[in-house]
Amino acid sequence: MERYNGWLIDIEDVTNFWLSDGMVKLKAVITPDVELVYNFLKEKGYVSTDSDNLAIYISNCRNINRVIPYPQRDVEIFLALLDYAGTHKHTTTQVGHALLSISSTGKTNTRNRAIQKIIRWIDNTLSNPINDIISMLMERRLLS
């Protein structure tokens, strides 16, 4: 999984189809980087709990219904971030030319070129989600 400009890029498929002049196809799912936003909120003092501990806490509460004392506001913010990420997921398939490579790193080079193509798509299509997420949290009155 790659991180770029507030987004997580989960690469599902990189395909070479050399019959069409060395084209590369990349299929990826792009979601807001919840951990990045939560850590940003922690740096600013809006939340106090580490994201790793909070994720474990929420997982434990859902799986075995036990309650551990954690700041309720932190839990509400984290769940709102997860909800936002789930509803603002993008799937894209990009196609571009790849340089022919005879070396053993050819597959890596092809993958990197495909990732660059998806990064250009993000730059042209999506904005950094942090401001949108903070606006959403303010609308829900989770941040003041």
C-alpha positions in Angstrom: 0.0 0.0 0.0 1.3 3.4 -1.0 0.7 6.8 0.7 0.4 10.0 -1.3 -1.0 13.4 -0.4 -3.5 12.3 2.2 -4.6 9.2 0.3 -3.8 5.5 0.6 -3.3 3.7 -2.8 -4.2 0.0 -2.6 -2.9 -1.5 -5.8 -5.2 -4.3 -6.9 -3.6 -5.2 -10.3 -0.7 -4.2 -12.5 -0.9 -5.8 -15.9 1.5 -5.7 -18.8 0.0 -6.4 -22.2 3.0 -6.2 -24.5 0.9 -6.9 -27.6 -0.4 -3.3 -27.5 3.0 -1.6 -27.8 4.1 -2.0 -24.2 1.0 -0.7 -22.4 0.7 -0.9 -18.6 -2.7 -1.1 -16.8 -3.1 -0.3 -13.1 -6.2 -0.9 -11.1 -6.2 0.7 -7.7 -8.5 1.7 -4.8 -7.8 5.1 -3.3 -9.1 5.9 0.2 -8.4 8.8 2.6 -5.5 8.1 4.9 -7.4 7.9 8.3 -4.2 7.4 10.3 -2.6 10.5 8.8 -5.6 12.6 9.6 -6.0 11.2 13.1 -2.2 11.8 13.9 -2.6 15.4 12.5 -5.5 15.9 15.0 -3.4 14.4 17.8 -0.5 16.9 17.0 -3.0 19.7 17.1 -4.3 18.5 20.5 -7.9 17.6 19.4 -7.4 13.9 20.5 -5.2 12.3 23.1 -5.2 8.6 22.3 -2.7 7.0 19.9 -4.4 5.7 16.7 -2.9 2.2 17.1 -4.3 1.8 20.7 -7.6 3.2 19.7 -8.0 0.8 16.7 -7.2 -2.1 19.0 -9.7 -0.8 21.6 -12.5 -0.4 19.0 -11.7 -3.9 17.6 -11.9 -5.5 21.1 -15.1 -3.7 21.9 -16.8 -4.9 18.7 -15.5 -8.5 19.0 -16.0 -9.3 22.7 -18.2 -6.4 23.9 -16.0 -5.3 26.6 -15.6 -1.7 27.6 -12.2 -0.2 28.3 -12.1 3.4 29.6 -11.1 5.6 26.7 -12.0 9.2 25.9 -15.4 8.9 24.2 -14.7 11.9 22.0 -11.5 10.2 20.5 -13.6 7.1 19.8 -16.3 9.2 18.1 -13.8 11.0 16.0 -12.0 7.8 14.9 -15.3 6.2 14.0 -16.3 9.3 12.0 -12.9 9.1 10.1 -13.5 5.4 9.3 -17.0 6.3 8.1 -15.6 9.1 5.9 -13.0 6.8 4.4 -15.6 4.2 3.6 -17.8 6.6 1.8 -15.0 8.5 -0.1 -13.3 5.6 -1.7 -12.3 5.8 -5.3 -11.5 3.0 -7.8 -9.6 3.8 -11.0 -8.0 2.0 -13.8 -5.2 3.9 -15.6 -3.4 2.8 -18.8 -0.1 4.2 -20.0 3.1 3.3 -21.9 5.9 1.4 -20.2 9.5 1.3 -21.1 10.6 -2.2 -22.2 13.0 -3.6 -19.7 15.1 -6.7 -20.1 16.6 -6.5 -16.6 15.4 -8.5 -13.6 13.8 -5.3 -12.2 11.5 -4.9 -15.2 8.4 -5.8 -13.2 9.4 -3.3 -10.5 10.0 -0.6 -13.0 6.6 -1.3 -14.7 4.9 -1.1 -11.3 6.6 2.2 -10.4 5.6 3.7 -13.7 2.0 2.6 -13.1 2.1 4.1 -9.6 3.3 7.4 -11.1 0.3 7.3 -13.5 -2.1 6.9 -10.6 -0.3 9.7 -8.7 -0.9 12.0 -11.7 -4.5 11.0 -11.7 -4.8 11.9 -8.0 -3.2 15.3 -8.6 -5.6 16.0 -11.4 -8.7 14.6 -9.9 -8.6 14.6 -6.1 -7.7 17.2 -3.5 -6.0 16.5 -0.2 -8.8 15.1 2.0 -7.6 16.6 5.3 -9.5 19.9 4.9 -12.7 18.1 3.9 -12.4 15.7 6.8 -11.9 18.5 9.3 -14.9 20.3 7.9 -17.0 17.1 8.2 -15.9 16.8 11.9 -16.8 20.4 12.6 -20.2 19.9 11.0 -20.8 16.9 13.3 -19.6 19.1 16.2 -16.8 16.7 17.0 -14.2 19.5 16.6 -14.6 23.1 17.7 
